[in-house]
Structure formats: C-alpha cells, structure tokens
Amino acid sequence: MNARASFAEAGDTAFALASRVPAASWRDGVLDDGSELLAEEVPVALVYNGISHAVMLASPQDLEDFAVGFSLSERIVRAARDVREVEVEAGPYGIALAIDIAPGAMARLKATRRARLGKTGCGLCGIDSLAWFEREMAPHDPRDGAICQTTGPFAPQVLQRAMAAMSGQQRLHQATGAMHAAGWADRDGRLLLVREDVGRHNALDKLVGALARADIDAGAGFALVTSRASFEMVQKATRAGIGLLAAISAPTAMAVRLADRAGLTLAGFVRGDRHVVYTHPWRLAPAPVAHGT
C-alpha cells in the first residue's frame, strides 16, 4: 500500500479519511482507466449534554479539537475548561460528538438554541434573522477597548515563512487535493500547529480547539488559512483572541469591514514573496533600520 492509499485506513474513528474510487483520467488525448484517492466528508453531530445542536460535514480526524473549537467559536462556552469531556461515538451513518459542558454554559445554550444544519462552507448557517447580523456589525465603541489584543508588530516576512511551511504539513491535501488547512505560527513565523478538513471553517475550528486544549495564547502568534478569508473566518479568529489572520487567497469586503471593526489585522494573497494588508497594518511593520552615528 502506497502513502496515498494509507489514508483509507487512518483516522480518529472507524471512518476513513480518504477512499480510493475508480476514475478515468483524460490527459494528452489519452483516456486511462484507474483510480483516485478522494477525501471523505462525514456527518458529525455536536451533541451538548444529550441535546443535538448541529450537524456538520467534516473530515473525521482531530474531532476533540473540533468539538472544543466549535464550542468556543460559536460562544457556546466561554473557556475551554467549560468543555468537561468529549466522547467520539461512531455510528453507521456518521459520528456523534457527545460534549459535556458546564451547567452555566448549558443554560446559555438552551436560552439561545436554534435548530441548524451545517454544511461545509455554510457561512452564516443557522442565523434566524438579520437582527443578529446588525448587532454583529454595529460600530465598535472605543470605550470598550480593542477587541484583538495581539502583541506586535510582526516582521512582514514571517507570513511568507509560515505559509511556505504549510504545504509540507498538509498530508491529506497532498494525497487528495481536496482539503483546507488552518495553521498557527509564533511571532518568528515558525509553524507550530496545523489542522486539515474538507471545510475551511472546520479546519479553523479545529485549530482554535487545538490551541485551547494546549493552553496556548492564540494572540502570541498568528493564524494562516489556505482559503479565502470570509466574514465567518474573521469572526472565528477574533473570538479566539487571534489578532492577525493571513489567507492565501482574497478576503471578502464584508470580512474586511468586520476585521477593521474588531481590530484584527487581515492579510490576503500571502503567496511567494508578497501579501496584501487590508486592516490594521501596524502589526506588520518592518524592523527599523539602525543608523550609525
């Protein structure tokens, strides 16, 4: 079994991360019968204290990270310690994450609970009215203090250093070509954590969960994503205390407006030796040049 095929037998659960399927390839005028390794997506139910809250389509690995990160990003819990236990329960049609949360968090969840069915890249799935969006995008009151407190500035070159290292740690993407990744790097651009998923939002949730479970100060470094920077990606980064988000592709205009309001430094098109900074550029300042006397 080669390295590409090995993913069919790997993962946190009984579900494969990828499966090989028959496929015909057309190249240079020749049709060849063969097979391709494709990423799996599995229904993953998030069940809080016995109550089903959401069903997401996700890659079946790093599911404990996903449970904690989703809970934090959706403000179901206020701190990782409010997630007391996560049990991964594989069934015939999907996976249930049985998440035991503190009583106070459960009371808040019951008060605000809404039925939702999540899909990969679903954006604002489950929002029941535009009133929520109006509150989220309201102008920030400076008296409340900055939302993102990340230390800085960072040398601009660290974005390229970290993004260049991402591809070497995207094993599932290398095998299938269908995965997103989210990574976290320290202020020197050393890539310390990477999480992959078929959904870009899920990958970022997994990263947030991994940071929280390891008790790493998310604001001491920065996050990178191998996707566009959407409104929800900015929202998740901000809620996790990340003050610098770097995307390999473009942001949306709405994401830029939210990043500006939230005090987040948002960079896009982080490729090769270039990037574009859209908000709060002070966190990406070149080191001062020393002048002799």
Sequence and secondary structure as in RCSB ss.txt:
>XXXX:A:sequence
MNARASFAEAGDTAFALASRVPAASWRDGVLDDGSELLAEEVPVALVYNGISHAVMLASPQDLEDFAVGFSLSER
IVRAARDVREVEVEAGPYGIALAIDIAPGAMARLKATRRARLGKTGCGLCGIDSLAWFEREMAPHDPRDGAICQT
TGPFAPQVLQRAMAAMSGQQRLHQATGAMHAAGWADRDGRLLLVREDVGRHNALDKLVGALARADIDAGAGFALV
TSRASFEMVQKATRAGIGLLAAISAPTAMAVRLADRAGLTLAGFVRGDRHVVYTHPWRLAPAPVAHGT
>XXXX:A:secstr
  TTGGGGG SSSSS SEEEEEEEEEETTEEEEEEEEEE  EEEEEEETTEEEEEEEE SSSHHHHHHHHHHHTT
S SSGGGEEEEEEEE SS EEEEEEE HHHHHHHHHH   EE  TT SSTT   HHHHHHHTS   GGG  S   
   B THHHHHHHHHHGGG HHHHHHS  EEEEEE TT  EEEEEEESSHHHHHHHHHHHHHHTT  GGGSEEEE
SS B HHHHHHHHHTT  EEEESS B HHHHHHHHHHT EEEEEEETTEEEEEE GGGB         
